[in-house]
Amino acid sequence: MRVVVTVNMVGLNAYRRDSYAYPDLALAIVLALVVWTGVAIWLYSRRSRRTPALLVADLLIAVAAIAVTPWLKSDGFQATLPGFWVMGALLAWAIHWHWKGGLAAAVLLSLADLLPRQEVDQGNYGNIFLVLIGGPIVGFMCESLQRMAQERDAAERAAAAAEERTRLARAVHDGVLQVLTMVQRQGAAAGGQWAELGRLAGEQERGLRSLIRQQATVPSRSGGRVDLAGALEAMATAHPVRVEVATPGGAVLVDDHVAIETVAAVKACLDNVLAHVGPDASAWILAEAAPDAVTVSVRDDGPGMPPGRPEEAAAEGRLGVASSIRGRVEGLGGTATLQSGEWGTEWELRVPLA
């Protein structure tokens, strides 16, 4: 654009050379502006050189070229010496400082053009109007494009990282995690030193799942959504009851409110385990994700719950189960199912996603 407006400036001034009282001085200024055009193109070509000092100098040269026009013209003036050449500095300000920079540069150029004039005709008004509206509009568009480019780059990085995480999770799930899970179960069944090996395998399985989920560049929060699987693991590790968590290999993204209420309901289940089974109890949390719902199961190894116990507690005014667990899940439009026996107690919390 600078090259085009420079060629236009040279051609118009050559055509109007007879209107100058000092043609040699006008020619020198035109040549100086041509030289500055080449220097400006070189300076702006590298980001490190696009400093505020450069932009201020660029604009001051444009303002000065307009300001000397009344002294160069022989008898009044209509068109300024630089003409549309000043658009280079105007758009540089608009690109660098967005709409505010475009407006500031447009105001300074317009004042330099209007103040020396005795009268303003329709042509002058039209030029000034275009400058005043063009600078801010170009600045606003540049800001929007830059923001869109940043959002696009962030989305591409997130998509690439999510794809890599899914690939890694699939490979790990098909191999290492299955082996660790098998060692954990068979070690617990065998007892003795094998039980300790199973416990260590379980810890490594949980740590590896967390590592997959925390893989670089993918935030746990995206557009008001939270990784429910990560929240369950973080909550379980802080609970007094020993908890083992099994979740899908990838993130389980749900709305903030759904995550908060679901985690609170799971915590209430673990609190019941602590209260009725004791701090030595073990609990298991299994999270499964489907396109339309998330199912979270919480099971303990306690003696089980006598038949009708939740109903009796509700009748006596103790609303822990009714309010903390069922109430929260049903408030999300889901269901909370309780099963109990000699093997322990299990809550199945199903929360719809739509």
Secondary structure, DSSP 4 states (H G I P E B T S, - for coil): -HHHHHHHHHHHHHHTGGGBSSHHHHHHHHHHHHHHHHHHHHHHTSGGG--HHHHHHHHHHHHHHHHTHHHHBSS--SS-SSGGGGHHHHHHHHHHHHHHHHHHHHHHHHHHHHTT-S---HHHHHHHHHHHHHHHHHHHHHHHHHHHHHHHHHHHHHHHHHHHHHHHHHHHHHTHHHHHHHHHHHHHHH-THHHHHHHHHHHHHHHHHHHHHT-TT--SEETTEEEHHHHHHHHHHTSSSEEEEE--SS--EEEHHHHHHHHHHHHHHHHHHHHHT-TT-EEEEEEEE-SSEEEEEEEE-SS---TTHHHHHHHTT--IIIIIIIIHHHHTT-EEEEEEETTEEEEEEEEE--
